[in-house]
């Protein structure tokens, strides 16, 4: 993807991420804050396990962002934004999200192999199943369903609390 196709002109001429680069960057930023920053703050090495964790977390968050963007596509157009979502059907969004979640599941398997506490990886992987149910079971245009998807994104609190109790 070229730089000109990733960035659009924002207010004051500043670059703004457009297309799928926007939800991708947001997912990676959230995942970095939740998955990599704790390693850095603890002075722990960011090894393969941390990177697998980061990748799985990014792919866990991304479906929620894709569905939210798709649900907001009409409002984005009215606001003069150029979203990617109007070019995609809901079915295509769901299949893209499912592909990402499947890749996250593979990453979780790899992460479980190198993790110190594989049981926590299993608890965390339940979130992937919950997100898959959200992807196929919700209507992203309904605020209540979008709120439920946001709650599923909070699932990593559960393995976090489990880790706190185990360690």
C-alpha positions in Angstrom: 0.0 0.0 0.0 1.5 3.3 -1.0 1.8 6.2 1.5 -0.6 8.3 -0.6 -3.3 5.6 -0.4 -2.9 5.2 3.4 -3.1 8.8 4.3 -5.7 11.4 3.4 -5.7 15.1 4.1 -7.0 15.9 7.5 -7.9 19.2 9.1 -5.1 21.7 8.7 -3.4 19.5 6.1 -2.2 16.9 8.6 -2.2 13.3 7.4 -5.1 11.1 8.5 -5.2 7.3 8.1 -7.8 6.2 5.6 -9.2 2.9 4.4 -8.3 -0.3 6.3 -5.1 1.3 7.6 -7.1 3.2 10.2 -8.7 0.2 12.0 -5.4 -1.7 11.6 -3.4 1.1 13.2 -6.0 1.4 16.0 -6.0 -2.3 16.7 -2.2 -2.4 16.8 -2.0 0.6 19.1 -4.4 -0.9 21.6 -2.6 -4.3 21.4 0.8 -2.7 21.9 -0.5 -0.8 25.0 -2.1 -4.0 26.4 0.3 -6.6 25.3 3.8 -5.1 24.9 3.9 -2.1 27.2 3.6 -4.3 30.4 6.7 -6.2 29.3 8.6 -3.0 28.6 7.5 -1.4 31.9 8.5 -4.5 33.9 11.9 -4.5 32.2 11.2 -7.9 30.7 12.5 -8.9 27.3 10.1 -8.6 24.4 10.7 -12.0 22.9 8.7 -14.3 20.6 6.1 -15.0 23.2 5.3 -11.3 23.7 5.2 -10.8 19.9 2.8 -13.7 19.5 0.7 -12.3 22.3 0.8 -8.9 20.5 -0.3 -10.4 17.2 -3.1 -12.4 18.7 -4.3 -9.4 20.7 -4.3 -7.2 17.5 -6.3 -9.8 15.6 -8.7 -10.1 18.6 -9.4 -6.3 18.6 -9.6 -5.8 14.8 -13.0 -7.4 14.2 -14.7 -5.1 16.6 -13.2 -2.1 14.8 -14.2 -3.5 11.4 -17.7 -4.0 12.5 -17.9 -0.6 14.1 -16.6 1.1 11.0 -19.1 -0.8 8.9 -21.9 0.1 11.2 -20.9 3.8 11.1 -20.4 4.0 7.3 -23.5 6.1 6.5 -22.6 8.7 9.2 -19.0 8.8 8.0 -20.1 9.6 4.5 -22.5 12.3 5.8 -19.6 13.8 7.7 -17.5 13.9 4.6 -15.1 11.1 5.5 -14.0 8.5 3.0 -14.5 5.2 4.8 -13.6 1.8 3.4 -16.8 0.2 4.7 -19.3 1.2 2.0 -17.4 -0.9 -0.5 -17.8 -4.0 1.6 -20.8 -6.1 2.4 -21.5 -7.2 5.9 -20.8 -10.7 4.9 -17.4 -9.7 3.5 -16.6 -7.9 6.8 -17.6 -10.9 8.8 -15.4 -13.3 6.7 -12.4 -10.9 7.0 -12.9 -10.8 10.8 -13.2 -14.6 10.9 -10.0 -14.9 9.0 -8.3 -12.6 11.5 -9.7 -14.6 14.4 -8.5 -17.9 12.9 -5.0 -16.4 12.5 -5.2 -15.2 16.1 -6.1 -18.7 17.2 -3.1 -20.1 15.4 -1.0 -17.4 17.1 -2.4 -18.4 20.4 -1.4 -22.0 19.8 2.1 -20.8 19.1 2.0 -18.6 22.1 0.8 -21.5 24.3 3.9 -23.5 23.3 6.3 -20.8 24.5 4.2 -19.4 27.4 5.1 -19.9 31.0 1.5 -20.5 31.9 -0.3 -22.1 28.9 -3.6 -22.3 31.0 -3.8 -18.5 30.8 -3.5 -18.7 27.0 -6.5 -21.1 27.0 -8.5 -18.7 29.2 -7.5 -15.8 26.9 -8.5 -17.9 23.8 -12.1 -18.1 25.1 -12.2 -14.4 24.1 -11.6 -15.4 20.4 -14.7 -17.7 20.6 -16.8 -14.9 22.1 -15.6 -12.4 19.4 -16.5 -15.0 16.7 -20.0 -15.2 18.1 -20.1 -11.4 18.1 -18.9 -11.2 14.5 -21.7 -13.5 13.3 -24.4 -12.9 15.8 -24.7 -9.1 16.1 -26.0 -6.3 13.9 -23.3 -3.6 13.9 -25.8 -0.9 13.0 -27.6 -1.4 16.4 -26.1 0.5 19.3 -26.9 -2.2 21.8 -25.1 -4.8 19.7 -22.1 -2.5 19.2 -22.0 -2.0 23.0 -22.0 -5.8 23.5 -19.1 -6.1 21.0 -17.2 -3.5 23.1 -17.8 -5.6 26.2 -16.3 -8.7 24.4 -13.2 -6.6 23.7 -12.8 -6.3 27.5 -12.4 -10.1 27.8 -8.6 -9.8 28.3 -9.4 -8.6 31.8 -10.5 -12.1 32.7 -7.2 -13.9 32.0 -5.4 -10.8 33.5 -7.3 -11.4 36.7 -6.6 -15.1 36.5 -2.9 -14.4 36.1 -2.9 -12.1 39.1 -4.5 -14.9 41.2 -2.1 -17.6 39.9 1.2 -15.8 40.0 
